Amino acid sequence: MQISKRISGLLGGGADAWALFFRSRRMIAAGMPVTELTIGEHDIRTDPSILAAMNTAAMQGETGYAAIPGSDALRDTVAKRVQARTGVATNRDNVLIVPGGQSGLFAAHHATLDEGDTALFIDPFYATYPGTIRGVGALPRAIATRPENGFQPQEADIASAAVGARTLLINSPNNPTGAVYGPATLEGIARAVIAQDLWLISDEVYDTQVWQGRHISPRSLPGMAERVLVVGSMSKSHAMTGSRIGWVIGPEAVIEHMTTLSTHTTYGVPGFIQEAARFALDAGPALEHDIAIPFARRRSIALDLLKTQNLVKAIPPEGAMYMMLDIRATGLSGNAFAERLLDEALIAVMPGESFGNSAAGHIRVALTIPDEAFAAAFSKLLGFAASIAK
């Protein structure tokens, strides 16, 4: 018996991007003192007040089948938040509640692509993007960005790659680079998307983590609201990674079709989790700020430490909870450096090659452990790089 080519081919014949992370977890399980700077998991847990709201909702009976597009109350809350932040008229019929951002990405690509269609995405990319596209039967096509441009996608590159494509997936603030797409970048993306009649899928799960500039949703640009699907999530903004709840914002007709897709796939999100999400969003920006600010502090710690040496380079991240480090001066690839760093220094980071060709020779460091431990680990990483270079 054989499994489907669609599932067996999700990785496209390449290596598993998470291989080093899984190896570090096995080392930890074996009792080794590995410092993990790999995935975007907060070092704090979900706020107790959110958990209390979740528990209350469950105890009050919100444990049965929930409304598949999401409860009216949560959809109204999300719509109000999106409209306030973007200035674009948004109501509950523009909102589909989904079990996390990854589910939203999968649903958005299902809604906009047919079997064999070409889907564009920006390189470096979050590691699941190509597999998500292959998972809906489409063909992934990467658009390279360059460190010298701050990993900002260029309009000409998008226009060149867009011939014959149906969709473009972007992510700002960006994982893994920390780039925040400014007005000029987004206006160039919009022009290319409109010229080539593409759907734009905008992954905005880090919209509360901006350290330089400001977050702009491309849905707010002229002529874009009817061709943009925005994916959002509670995972990063509210430290609710395990709760698996997010949303897709889009034109009403598309959301209606995506609701039908949810009926045939996830069958909605538990009501008690939806109530917890509504409570968390109603808590307002103060809670989001408290969750985001540790990453801004660790960004500053890392930038100060980088000034003490001249071997490892970085483009200061403008957003998100990561920092990309250029380690090419050590003479090693990102993969080789990360493997040796884990074996010899017991520090786990993600190789840049896990995120595409444009990140080769880099590593991604997650700013996700307490400040003092982070400073010690980052200093040790820089010292290790210096020893390699010698």
Secondary structure, 3 states (H helix, E strand, C coil): CCCCHHHHCCCCCCCCCCHHHHHHHHHHHCCCCCEECCCCCCCCCCCHHHHHHHHHHHHCCCCCCCCCCCCHHHHHHHHHHHHHHHCCCCCHHHEEEECCHHHHHHHHHHHHCCCCCEEEEEECCCCCHHHHHHHCCCEEEEEECCHHHCCCCCHHHHHHHCCCEEEEEEECCCCCCCCCCCHHHHHHHHHHHHHHCCEEEEECCCCCCECCCCCCCHHHCCCCHHHEEEEEECCCCCCCHHHCCEEEECCHHHHHHHHHHHHCCCCCCCHHHHHHHHHHHHCCHHHHHHHHHHHHHHHHHHHHHHCCCCCCEECCCCECCEEEEECHHHCCCHHHHHHHHHHHHCEECEEHHHHCHHHCCEEEEECCCCHHHHHHHHHHHHHHHHHHHC
